[in-house]
Amino acid sequence: MHWQVIFTEDYRSQILADTKMLLGIDDDSKDEILTFIIDDTINMVLAYCRIEILPRQLLGLISQMAANVYERLDFNDGISSITEGDRKIEYRGRAVFDEYRFRLKPFVNVRGTLPSEVQRS
């Protein structure tokens, strides 16, 4: 497909820069948490859409979603749990991801399968 892009460090850097711009962050003090949120957001989008390569059209949406997640963080009360192995963050309150489902719908691969749907022999 012509809209697919292989995710590179340049794209990761651009998403981080865009996310920081949306949040009004001018320094590198939040890069570690933002990178974690961006990676988690990318993984959620890929899993939801059942795709392996991130479409170029979603690069800006990833920044918006990551900024939204970061803004909702109350570093004392906003996250219910963080797991670094397999990168999982659980948030309190309404899921940020739900707000973006309509934007992701055109990218969902209805023929794809989730790992839980694979039959093991």
C-alpha distance (Angstrom), angle and dihedral (degrees) to the residues before:
residue distance angle dihedral
M1 . . .
H2 3.79 . .
W3 3.81 95.6 .
Q4 3.77 98.2 59.1
V5 3.77 121.5 106.1
I6 3.76 131.1 -167.2
F7 3.77 106.0 -124.3
T8 3.80 111.5 -118.0
E9 3.79 136.2 173.3
D10 3.81 88.1 -99.0
Y11 3.79 89.9 60.9
R12 3.79 91.5 44.9
S13 3.82 89.8 51.1
Q14 3.80 91.2 48.2
I15 3.81 92.7 49.7
L16 3.81 90.0 48.9
A17 3.82 91.3 49.2
D18 3.82 91.6 47.5
T19 3.80 91.9 47.8
K20 3.81 91.4 50.2
M21 3.81 89.9 48.5
L22 3.81 91.1 52.7
L23 3.80 89.9 49.8
G24 3.81 95.3 43.5
I25 3.81 92.3 -120.6
D26 3.82 112.4 153.7
D27 3.80 102.0 176.8
D28 3.79 137.3 54.8
S29 3.81 97.0 -111.2
K30 3.83 93.8 106.7
D31 3.82 98.5 38.3
E32 3.80 94.8 106.2
I33 3.81 96.2 54.2
L34 3.81 92.1 38.9
T35 3.80 91.7 51.5
F36 3.80 89.8 50.1
I37 3.82 91.1 50.0
I38 3.82 92.0 46.0
D39 3.81 92.6 50.6
D40 3.79 91.0 47.4
T41 3.81 90.9 48.2
I42 3.81 91.7 50.5
N43 3.81 90.6 50.1
M44 3.81 91.4 49.4
V45 3.81 91.8 50.1
L46 3.80 93.5 47.5
A47 3.80 91.3 48.6
Y48 3.80 94.1 45.1
C49 3.80 93.0 48.2
R50 3.83 91.7 41.3
I51 3.78 91.8 -130.6
E52 3.78 133.4 127.5
I53 3.80 100.5 -152.3
L54 3.80 122.9 55.7
P55 3.82 112.9 -123.2
R56 3.81 114.2 -124.5
Q57 3.82 89.8 -125.0
L58 3.80 90.4 65.0
L59 3.82 97.5 55.5
G60 3.82 92.2 90.7
L61 3.78 92.0 43.9
I62 3.81 90.4 54.6
S63 3.83 88.8 56.8
Q64 3.80 91.4 49.1
M65 3.80 92.7 48.0
A66 3.81 92.9 46.9
A67 3.81 91.5 48.6
N68 3.80 89.7 49.7
V69 3.80 91.3 51.0
Y70 3.80 91.4 48.2
E71 3.81 92.6 48.9
R72 3.80 90.6 53.3
L73 3.76 92.9 52.3
D74 3.74 115.4 110.0
F75 3.76 95.9 -173.2
N76 3.78 89.2 -145.3
D77 3.78 100.1 40.2
G78 3.84 112.9 6.9
I79 3.79 100.0 81.1
S80 3.76 119.5 59.4
S81 3.83 94.0 -170.0
I82 3.81 143.6 -9.5
T83 3.79 123.4 -156.6
E84 3.80 116.8 -175.8
G85 3.82 97.7 -169.2
D86 3.83 103.4 79.9
R87 3.81 87.1 3.8
K88 3.78 106.8 -104.9
I89 3.80 127.7 168.7
E90 3.79 121.4 -178.2
Y91 3.79 117.6 -161.5
R92 3.76 131.0 -158.9
G93 3.77 118.0 -123.5
R94 3.79 128.5 16.6
A95 3.78 116.1 -4.4
V96 3.79 113.8 -107.4
F97 3.79 90.1 -148.2
D98 3.82 92.1 65.6
E99 3.81 91.0 66.2
Y100 3.80 91.9 61.3
R101 3.81 102.8 44.0
F102 3.82 92.5 102.0
R103 3.83 90.5 55.9
L104 3.80 91.3 48.9
K105 3.79 96.8 46.3
P106 3.84 95.9 88.6
F107 3.82 89.5 55.6
V108 3.80 97.8 51.0
N109 3.79 112.2 118.1
V110 3.78 101.8 -141.8
R111 3.80 90.8 -171.1
G112 3.78 93.8 54.7
T113 3.76 123.4 99.4
L114 3.75 131.5 -138.5
P115 3.80 119.8 -128.8
S116 3.79 88.5 -109.5
E117 3.81 89.9 56.5
V118 3.81 95.5 55.5
Q119 3.78 111.7 106.2
R120 3.75 112.7 -131.1
S121 3.76 120.0 -147.9
